[in-house]
């Protein structure tokens, strides 16, 4: 899952980015509201973690601008403002959840997993498809009840494809999912990951849509 973190506190931002990357997220991090709006309207993300007290443009204004564009991106507000009025303003502006600083990183991870489940219309945590069982909480994958060992990027790619069986994901979208702005991806990297997943699971799982990208059979 590709996540945009918008937080102007450098120490906190570095800690959250490191913790979420360890969880398997691809995390891009910005520190002001204007840059955040530009990124959100020009690129594709699965989640937004948004501070309110941002330079150049406040978090509420960021949220209002993307919602005015009919964006349904799941948004979690992360802020030191704990007044009831601030919570109401954030939720009314279109936030899906609200976490007050200081916070426990494990709680943030749990809330993000819940947002992803709701946004994909899944009530249960574990994703099951074609004999595959994927548990986002533990990041464990099993095929026909046998454990499957995946690299972090293989796991991220499989999670994305299984989250919406039948949907065609473009190569650009999947590459962005696996590699953030500060990471270089070689031209055939995505194909290598797809090859490894087919080998570790079964060849027919992931279909190539010529000239576009990949999908898992619905």
Secondary structure, 3 states (H helix, E strand, C coil): CEEEEECCCHHHHHHHHHHHHHCCCEEEEECEHHHHHHHHHHCCCCEEEECCCCECCCHHHHHHHHHHCCCCCEEEEEECCCCHHHHHHHHHCCCCEEEECCCCHHHHHHHHHHHHHHHHCCCCCCEEECCEEEECCCCEEEECCEEECCCHHHHHHHHHHHHCCCCCEEHHHHHHHHCCCCCCCCCCHHHHHHHHHHHHCCCCCEEEECCCEEEECC
